[in-house]
Amino acid sequence: RCIAILTERLREGDPVRLFASQSLPGWGGGERASALRAALSVTGVQAGSLILEFRAEEVRHNMRTLLALAPELRQMEVRLSLAGVDADAIAAGWIEHLPLDYVKLAPALDDLSLQAVVQTAHERGLRVVAPCVESIAEVERLRAAGIDLLQGNYFRPPANDLDEASPQVEA
């Protein structure tokens, strides 16, 4: 469904980046990756427009799956995002060692943890996404910290279906 939306938006002249939350255990074995490769090859989806997002708590228990999957996704020009990144993820070395393109912050990080995540991610050339942005005060705090992308109801209410998916807002 995500590929169809990306194809349609590109055809309409409104290319988007679509973050698709995924369950990492479902990617073991290679069947899903093969199906994704086949779908991408026939649609002409713009390189880098599909970002598969995996949750940090799942990566903790399925690190080998992600490390095995990443080279194939790179070859398909599908980007990777790690959601729920906090100071513990930095201490574990995930940002430095995982083949990521984006990190999405854990909700409600204090200013010190926020700065540590943003600085470490930017040193690795990763873009940082802040979810759950609900106020102008939070926008200002995140912008001051150097966040790259903002998500939240503050910008646009959640959509009832993927056809109405809210865009990412660049900070």
Number of C-alpha atoms within 10 A of each C-alpha: 8 13 18 14 18 22 21 16 16 16 12 9 9 10 16 18 16 20 18 14 14 14 13 20 14 11 15 15 12 14 11 12 16 12 10 15 17 12 14 20 10 8 13 13 23 17 13 16 19 22 20 20 22 22 19 22 13 16 20 12 11 14 16 12 17 20 14 14 18 18 13 15 18 15 10 18 18 22 22 24 26 28 24 17 25 22 18 11 18 16 11 11 12 18 23 15 10 16 19 21 20 24 27 26 23 22 14 13 14 10 12 10 18 22 18 15 28 24 17 15 20 18 11 14 12 19 18 26 25 25 19 15 18 14 12 11 10 14 18 12 13 22 16 11 17 17 24 19 18 22 21 18 14 15 16 14 10 13 11 8 8 11 13 10 14 18 15 19 13 11 17
